[in-house]
Amino acid sequence: MNTSTAAPVAITGVGAISRPAIGARELAQAADLWRAEPTDNERPWAIAELDNFAPAEFLGKRGWRFLPEATRAALAAVQLTLAHANEAAAGATEHAPERVGVALGTNFAVDAVVDRIDRALLAEGIAGISPVECPNFSVNVPAGRLGIAHGLRAFNITLVNLLTAGLESALVGARAMAADRADAVLVGAVEGRPPAAARTVTGPGVDAAGACLLHLERPERAAERGATVHALLTGGSRRTVPGNPAAAQRVLAAALDALGTPPGVLHLSLPATGGAHVAQAAEDWAKTRGAATALTVTTGAPQASATPVLGLAQHLVRGVRESAVVGAVGPRGNLTLLRVEPPRSRA
Amino acid sequence: MTTDVVITGLGVVSPLGNDPGEYWERLLRGEVPVRPLVAPGTAVDGTHTYPVTDAPRPAPHPGDEPGRPSGFALAAAGDALRDAGLADAGPTVLDGVGMVVGTGNGDSDLREAERDGRRELTGLQWYPYDTQGLLAERLALHGPGLTVSTACAAGAYAVAMGAEMIRAGEAEVVLVGGTEAVSRPAVGAFLRLGAAEPGPCRPFDTDRAGTVYGEGAAFLVLESAAHARGRGASPYARVLDSGWSCDAFHETAPDPEGTQALRAVREALHRSGLGQGDIGAVLCHGTGTPANDAVESRTTAALLGPRTPEVPVTAIKASLGHSGGAAGAFSCLTAALVLRDGTVPPVGTLRTLDPACELRVVREAPQASAGSAVLVNAYAFGGNNISVAIAALTPDATDPAATTTNETHGWTARRGRPVSSREGAA
């Protein structure tokens, strides 16, 4: 997506099922997710359960117990997202399901499932594998379940780059709308339990599961529906930042420059280790452009690819008052930046 | 004005060989290199698969040894860049080269080896979907990078999304492809679901009983026609547009009505500005499962209409097995070779065509394609559907001189005349 060629997309709904918050209201009031705290890499590895989420409240009494935690969270998050997108809409005229797409990022949605299947196979042979669990070995099944639950047929895409996949999904969704593949797209990230080795990326403390989704639609359609626009997604930029500091500076600067004038706010989500050169490159970029950009950087990702999406969602529900660029960088240097602008006046 | 996207480089690691020339020759012969899987002491030992038997070994890289799929991808992607004449391009070009990798299970083999005690993991080996980042690092590509995992449709989505990156002005050159290796938990799950054939993969055969795992990597260099023309590259074919849809029906089974699969392929045709008469061949998803092939037979016949008896249709999984997230990329790469040579490879395992299948399925010997465009279908768990339209070069897609030198890539080509679709038996 390129700011000069893509039409802006309205972000009209936010849905979070996560340890920091369930739903948009809680997310707005939760502790600041962009507050920079040094990662204590000496802390022991710890997975915090998603014990503030009661699936039955969203999914009813039956039919969800054999689903992985991540899928349960995603199914509940989509309900919240659609409800939020329709909250202010008079008559809540929804989009035709054939024109609504799904693009989700994930890193660990099925990691624990694959682990269980393989260990069962090793211990007990084929008969040891739970037939109910079988389909869940495929990492795109959580997104597929969302499509099935709501009859969303425009497309259904799963992206998996470490840390950046959630933000990437917003670009894929926006571009698909620009290409007239859909009128609305549910984007974001869904996560499951990561392996302990992930601590170099996530940091030592992680959440067992979570999902955060955004509802994208055309601004004119949002206006027709009377939906509240939380922000306009006006552009995005993707690059692969090299490890060499000088080269990183060059590539990051090109990615930021591609998004137009320096934003009022720039937030980067970096892995727990190995991202210092990117943070430095961002600081240098702001200085050389003479920009009054407020830069914040967080290291570590307790919700893996959902971490930067949750941070963006919190920024949206607290009210977007100036241009912001929100980005994530993976451990191999994958960089995704999104530019959001305040919603335009309806007048 | 729409940007023309051309294919300027190809690379494969496959059960049919590790260069596109050998791959193509053996595919045209309808070879079926299926073998029992060697996985001693496990329940999947002896399961029939299509293995890569002589995988190229990636250059040593201390502390960062890739899994088999990433190793396949490194070799195939490097070959594709060399084939395109871009391997030695400097940072001014490589800085902007994008990449989209499709895979289903990623480097699952590394975690499998950790679980059964064969190895300890270091670096990022614990993350199975690291292939794109690893390739970007090793090949010094700094453009946009994506890893798409729409299961068995991922490779085709990678091609479509790479073409979109070029059309959107995000990159002039994008390396796209898919990679997969036989994965123990995935094979186990297929066996548990009763979806595996105990022998070769038999798309469209009346006796087909399931699919058969395969592995390998297929990569293509996509480039804007203007960029290719500017550096004197000789393209194979053009990537037109693609149609996407989702059944939203069942997590593993296709919708028997095939409504969304048909919508995807019609959309690919429409968005590409093609008509029914332009279709020269269809490279089906053709998994050999009773459900997939039945639905795909009907939707393809509905698409082709009165041209159903004359348009050659093939399914390369007969010779490659089902390479999951790589499968769609193999089909797109094969489509480029079909268009270059005007030849459609046979379904090497087809003995008795399913009587419910009205398609002109190519069997025994290659057949001539019947038009200027090839449609590639890919379907997947989650009800994901995609069809990609790939077309022959037009004089304005590249330099007129280059269009007459389309054998400069060095892969063996045009050996043996295909049987004309009008003279061959369907």
Interface residues (C-beta under 8 A of the other chain):
Chain A: M1 N2 S4 T5 A6 P97 E98 G101 V102 N107 V114 D115 I117 D118 R119 L121 L122 G125 I126 I129 P131 C134 P135 F137 S138 V139 N140 V141 A143 G144 R145 G147 I148 H150 G151 L152 R153 A154 F155 N156 I157 T158 L159 V160 N161 L162 A165 E168 V172 R175 A176 A178 A179 R181 P195 A197 A198 T200 V201 R238 R239 T240 V241 P242 G243 A247 R250 V251 A254 G330 P331 R332 G333 N334
Chain B: T42 A43 V44 D95 G98 M99 G104 N105 G106 S108 R111 E112 R115 D116 L121 L124 W126 Y127 Y129 D130 Q132 G133 L134 A136 E137 A140 L141 H142 G143 P144 G145 L146 T147 V148 S149 T150 A151 Y157 M161 E164 A168 G169 E170 R184 P185 A186 G188 A189 L191 R192 L193 W244 S245 C246 D247 A248 F249 H250 E251 T252 Q260 R263 A380 F381 G382 G383 N384
